[in-house]
Protein backbone atom coordinates (compact mmCIF):
# COMPACT_ATOMS: atom_id res chain seq x y z
CA UNK A 1 0.00 0.00 0.00
CA UNK A 2 1.36 3.44 -0.90
CA UNK A 3 1.83 6.40 1.41
CA UNK A 4 -0.65 8.44 -0.63
CA UNK A 5 -3.30 5.74 -0.22
CA UNK A 6 -2.82 5.85 3.56
CA UNK A 7 -2.30 9.59 4.23
CA UNK A 8 -3.55 11.34 1.07
CA UNK A 9 -1.50 13.82 -0.96
CA UNK A 10 1.60 15.16 0.83
CA UNK A 11 1.39 18.61 2.46
CA UNK A 12 3.39 20.47 5.11
CA UNK A 13 2.07 19.41 8.52
CA UNK A 14 0.65 16.20 7.06
CA UNK A 15 1.82 12.67 7.72
CA UNK A 16 3.92 10.41 5.52
CA UNK A 17 5.96 7.24 5.80
CA UNK A 18 9.74 7.66 5.80
CA UNK A 19 12.75 5.58 6.82
CA UNK A 20 14.13 6.83 10.14
CA UNK A 21 17.88 6.31 10.51
CA UNK A 22 17.66 6.61 14.31
CA UNK A 23 14.86 4.07 14.70
CA UNK A 24 16.15 1.92 11.78
CA UNK A 25 12.65 1.32 10.41
CA UNK A 26 10.04 2.96 8.18
CA UNK A 27 7.67 4.92 10.43
CA UNK A 28 5.12 7.72 10.38
CA UNK A 29 6.62 11.21 10.09
CA UNK A 30 5.24 14.75 9.96
CA UNK A 31 6.26 16.69 6.84
CA UNK A 32 8.23 19.79 7.92
CA UNK A 33 9.05 21.18 4.45
CA UNK A 34 8.51 20.38 0.78
CA UNK A 35 10.44 21.08 -2.43
CA UNK A 36 8.80 20.76 -5.87
CA UNK A 37 5.73 19.10 -4.36
CA UNK A 38 7.71 16.36 -2.60
CA UNK A 39 8.56 16.05 1.12
CA UNK A 40 12.02 17.42 1.85
CA UNK A 41 12.37 17.43 5.65
CA UNK A 42 10.37 15.29 8.05
CA UNK A 43 10.06 14.80 11.81
CA UNK A 44 9.77 11.25 13.18
CA UNK A 45 6.65 10.80 15.30
CA UNK A 46 8.44 8.14 17.39
CA UNK A 47 11.86 9.61 18.26
CA UNK A 48 11.13 13.26 17.29
CA UNK A 49 14.27 13.36 15.15
CA UNK A 50 14.28 15.69 12.13
CA UNK A 51 15.96 14.55 8.92
CA UNK A 52 15.70 14.54 5.14
CA UNK A 53 12.78 12.59 3.73
CA UNK A 54 13.76 9.04 2.83
CA UNK A 55 11.39 6.60 1.24
CA UNK A 56 11.62 2.95 2.19
CA UNK A 57 15.21 1.62 2.08
CA UNK A 58 16.08 -0.19 -1.11
CA UNK A 59 16.43 -3.96 -0.79
CA UNK A 60 19.96 -5.35 -1.22
CA UNK A 61 20.68 -6.29 -4.79
CA UNK A 62 23.51 -6.75 -7.26
CA UNK A 63 25.91 -3.84 -7.19
CA UNK A 64 24.60 -2.47 -3.88
CA UNK A 65 27.05 -2.29 -1.05
CA UNK A 66 25.93 -3.75 2.25
CA UNK A 67 27.57 -3.44 5.63
CA UNK A 68 29.30 -6.54 6.86
CA UNK A 69 31.29 -7.25 9.98
CA UNK A 70 35.04 -6.99 9.67
CA UNK A 71 36.84 -10.35 9.59
CA UNK A 72 38.38 -11.36 12.91
CA UNK A 73 42.00 -10.32 13.41
CA UNK A 74 44.51 -13.15 13.47
CA UNK A 75 47.21 -12.74 16.12
Residue frames as a rotation matrix with the C-alpha (Angstrom) as fourth column:
UNK 1
0.589 0.808 0.000 0.00
0.808 -0.589 0.000 0.00
0.000 0.000 -1.000 0.00
UNK 2
-0.198 -0.692 0.694 1.36
0.663 -0.617 -0.425 3.44
0.722 0.376 0.581 -0.90
UNK 3
-0.788 -0.174 -0.591 1.83
0.574 -0.553 -0.603 6.40
-0.222 -0.815 0.536 1.41
UNK 4
-0.875 0.485 -0.010 -0.65
-0.442 -0.788 0.428 8.44
0.199 0.379 0.904 -0.63
UNK 5
-0.210 0.827 -0.522 -3.30
0.027 0.538 0.842 5.74
0.977 0.163 -0.136 -0.22
UNK 6
-0.183 0.081 -0.980 -2.82
0.928 0.343 -0.146 5.85
0.324 -0.936 -0.138 3.56
UNK 7
-0.365 -0.130 -0.922 -2.30
0.697 -0.694 -0.178 9.59
-0.617 -0.708 0.344 4.23
UNK 8
0.788 0.614 0.052 -3.55
0.477 -0.555 -0.681 11.34
-0.389 0.561 -0.730 1.07
UNK 9
0.576 -0.592 0.564 -1.50
0.449 -0.347 -0.823 13.82
0.683 0.728 0.066 -0.96
UNK 10
-0.133 -0.718 -0.683 1.60
0.988 -0.040 -0.151 15.16
0.081 -0.694 0.715 0.83
UNK 11
0.488 0.218 0.845 1.39
0.180 -0.973 0.147 18.61
0.854 0.080 -0.514 2.46
UNK 12
-0.627 -0.723 0.292 3.39
-0.088 -0.306 -0.948 20.47
0.774 -0.620 0.128 5.11
UNK 13
-0.496 0.406 0.768 2.07
-0.867 -0.174 -0.467 19.41
-0.056 -0.897 0.439 8.52
UNK 14
0.612 0.724 -0.320 0.65
-0.757 0.652 0.027 16.20
0.228 0.226 0.947 7.06
UNK 15
0.305 -0.455 0.837 1.82
-0.466 0.695 0.547 12.67
-0.831 -0.557 0.000 7.72
UNK 16
0.547 -0.198 -0.813 3.92
-0.732 0.358 -0.580 10.41
0.406 0.912 0.051 5.52
UNK 17
0.918 -0.356 0.174 5.96
0.225 0.830 0.511 7.24
-0.326 -0.430 0.842 5.80
UNK 18
0.585 -0.809 -0.058 9.74
-0.602 -0.385 -0.700 7.66
0.544 0.444 -0.712 5.80
UNK 19
0.476 -0.532 -0.700 12.75
0.581 0.788 -0.203 5.58
0.660 -0.311 0.684 6.82
UNK 20
0.871 -0.200 0.449 14.13
-0.451 -0.691 0.565 6.83
0.197 -0.695 -0.692 10.14
UNK 21
0.166 -0.915 -0.368 17.88
-0.183 0.338 -0.923 6.31
0.969 0.220 -0.111 10.51
UNK 22
-0.481 -0.301 0.824 17.66
-0.826 -0.160 -0.541 6.61
0.294 -0.940 -0.172 14.31
UNK 23
0.189 0.687 0.702 14.86
-0.812 0.511 -0.281 4.07
-0.552 -0.517 0.654 14.70
UNK 24
-0.795 -0.605 -0.046 16.15
-0.490 0.596 0.636 1.92
-0.357 0.528 -0.770 11.78
UNK 25
-0.537 0.699 0.472 12.65
0.714 0.675 -0.187 1.32
-0.449 0.237 -0.862 10.41
UNK 26
-0.763 0.394 0.512 10.04
0.184 -0.627 0.757 2.96
0.620 0.672 0.406 8.18
UNK 27
-0.491 0.564 -0.664 7.67
0.810 0.016 -0.586 4.92
-0.320 -0.825 -0.465 10.43
UNK 28
0.538 0.747 0.392 5.12
0.806 -0.592 0.021 7.72
0.247 0.305 -0.920 10.38
UNK 29
-0.620 -0.720 -0.312 6.62
0.753 -0.658 0.020 11.21
-0.220 -0.223 0.950 10.09
UNK 30
0.570 0.681 -0.460 5.24
0.486 -0.731 -0.479 14.75
-0.662 0.050 -0.748 9.96
UNK 31
0.181 -0.476 0.860 6.26
0.925 -0.214 -0.313 16.69
0.333 0.853 0.402 6.84
UNK 32
0.130 -0.246 -0.961 8.23
0.647 -0.713 0.270 19.79
-0.751 -0.657 0.066 7.92
UNK 33
-0.057 -0.138 -0.989 9.05
-0.544 -0.826 0.147 21.18
-0.837 0.547 -0.028 4.45
UNK 34
0.495 0.266 0.827 8.51
0.524 0.668 -0.528 20.38
-0.693 0.695 0.191 0.78
UNK 35
-0.377 -0.591 -0.713 10.44
-0.425 -0.574 0.700 21.08
-0.823 0.567 -0.035 -2.43
UNK 36
-0.730 0.132 -0.670 8.80
-0.666 0.083 0.742 20.76
0.153 0.988 0.027 -5.87
UNK 37
0.213 0.970 -0.118 5.73
-0.873 0.243 0.423 19.10
0.439 0.013 0.899 -4.36
UNK 38
0.344 -0.173 -0.923 7.71
0.219 0.971 -0.101 16.36
0.913 -0.167 0.372 -2.60
UNK 39
0.994 -0.022 -0.109 8.56
0.105 -0.139 0.985 16.05
-0.036 -0.990 -0.136 1.12
UNK 40
0.360 -0.918 0.166 12.02
-0.207 -0.252 -0.946 17.42
0.910 0.306 -0.280 1.85
UNK 41
-0.793 -0.550 0.264 12.37
-0.358 0.070 -0.931 17.43
0.494 -0.832 -0.252 5.65
UNK 42
0.282 0.878 -0.387 10.37
-0.089 0.426 0.901 15.29
0.955 -0.220 0.198 8.05
UNK 43
-0.412 -0.313 0.856 10.06
-0.873 -0.133 -0.469 14.80
0.261 -0.940 -0.218 11.81
UNK 44
-0.636 0.114 -0.763 9.77
0.094 0.993 0.069 11.25
0.766 -0.028 -0.642 13.18
UNK 45
0.255 0.833 0.491 6.65
-0.577 -0.276 0.769 10.80
0.776 -0.479 0.410 15.30
UNK 46
0.745 -0.015 -0.667 8.44
0.396 0.815 0.424 8.14
0.537 -0.580 0.613 17.39
UNK 47
0.089 -0.832 -0.548 11.86
0.995 0.054 0.079 9.61
-0.036 -0.552 0.833 18.26
UNK 48
0.807 0.350 -0.475 11.13
0.351 -0.932 -0.091 13.26
-0.475 -0.094 -0.875 17.29
UNK 49
-0.278 -0.959 -0.055 14.27
0.403 -0.168 0.900 13.36
-0.872 0.228 0.433 15.15
UNK 50
0.721 0.443 -0.533 14.28
-0.255 -0.546 -0.798 15.69
-0.644 0.712 -0.280 12.13
UNK 51
-0.394 -0.853 0.341 15.96
0.104 0.328 0.939 14.55
-0.913 0.405 -0.041 8.92
UNK 52
-0.646 0.128 -0.753 15.70
-0.750 -0.287 0.595 14.54
-0.140 0.949 0.281 5.14
UNK 53
0.472 0.866 0.165 12.78
-0.752 0.493 -0.437 12.59
-0.460 0.082 0.884 3.73
UNK 54
-0.761 -0.618 -0.198 13.76
-0.640 0.665 0.385 9.04
-0.106 0.419 -0.902 2.83
UNK 55
0.316 0.832 -0.455 11.39
-0.848 0.463 0.258 6.60
0.425 0.304 0.852 1.24
UNK 56
0.922 0.022 0.387 11.62
-0.217 0.856 0.468 2.95
-0.321 -0.516 0.794 2.19
UNK 57
-0.050 -0.999 -0.021 15.21
-0.660 0.017 0.751 1.62
-0.749 0.052 -0.660 2.08
UNK 58
0.316 0.098 -0.944 16.08
-0.900 0.345 -0.266 -0.19
0.300 0.933 0.197 -1.11
UNK 59
0.911 -0.007 0.412 16.43
-0.167 0.908 0.384 -3.96
-0.377 -0.418 0.826 -0.79
UNK 60
-0.087 -0.996 0.037 19.96
-0.443 0.072 0.894 -5.35
-0.892 0.061 -0.448 -1.22
UNK 61
0.918 0.351 0.186 20.68
0.013 0.441 -0.897 -6.29
-0.397 0.826 0.400 -4.79
UNK 62
0.347 -0.828 0.440 23.51
0.932 0.355 -0.066 -6.75
-0.102 0.433 0.896 -7.26
UNK 63
-0.143 -0.539 0.830 25.91
0.601 -0.714 -0.360 -3.84
0.787 0.447 0.426 -7.19
UNK 64
0.623 0.380 0.683 24.60
-0.295 -0.695 0.656 -2.47
0.724 -0.610 -0.321 -3.88
UNK 65
-0.542 -0.835 -0.094 27.05
-0.136 0.198 -0.971 -2.29
0.830 -0.513 -0.221 -1.05
UNK 66
0.703 0.704 -0.099 25.93
-0.024 0.163 0.986 -3.75
0.711 -0.691 0.132 2.25
UNK 67
0.123 -0.650 0.749 27.57
-0.940 -0.319 -0.122 -3.44
0.319 -0.689 -0.651 5.63
UNK 68
0.658 -0.012 -0.753 29.30
0.123 0.988 0.092 -6.54
0.743 -0.153 0.651 6.86
UNK 69
0.922 -0.373 0.105 31.29
-0.147 -0.085 0.986 -7.25
-0.358 -0.924 -0.133 9.98
UNK 70
0.292 -0.909 -0.297 35.04
-0.924 -0.187 -0.335 -6.99
0.249 0.372 -0.894 9.67
UNK 71
0.534 -0.155 -0.831 36.84
0.039 0.987 -0.158 -10.35
0.844 0.052 0.533 9.59
UNK 72
0.982 -0.173 -0.079 38.38
0.087 0.038 0.995 -11.36
-0.169 -0.984 0.052 12.91
UNK 73
0.463 -0.885 -0.045 42.00
-0.832 -0.417 -0.367 -10.32
0.306 0.207 -0.929 13.41
UNK 74
0.833 -0.302 -0.463 44.51
0.314 0.948 -0.054 -13.15
0.455 -0.101 0.885 13.47
UNK 75
0.794 -0.555 0.248 47.21
-0.569 -0.536 0.624 -12.74
-0.213 -0.637 -0.741 16.12
